[in-house]
Amino acid sequence: MNVEYLNQLQEGESCRVEELEISGAMRRRLSELGFISGSAVTCLQSNFSGNMTAYYVRGAVIALRTSETARIRINFTKNCCKVI
C-alpha cells in the first residue's frame, strides 16, 4: 500500500484528509483549521522556496509548512473532490 501525504499533492490537485499523524497543540490547531478526516483539500500554490504551500480547505485558504503537511495522511484520487 502506498501511503500518501499532503506535501506530495501538486498544485491544482485535490484529496481528502485521512489522518493527522501529529499530536498536541499542532494537531488541535490543524483540526480547528479544518484538517479533519474526510475534509476535501485542494493544493493552490507553493512559494518559490517550496517550504510553504497554500491549501483550500472548508472554505478557507490556509498556508502550511512542508514539515506540517508531511504528517497529514491523505486519500488521493485524481480529481476526487475538486472544491474550487
Buried (B, 14 or more C-beta within 10 A) or exposed (E): EEEBBBBBBEEEBBBBBBEBEBEEEEBEEBBEBBBBEEBBBBBBEBEEEEEBBBBBBEEEEBEBEBEBBBBBBBBBEEEEBEEE
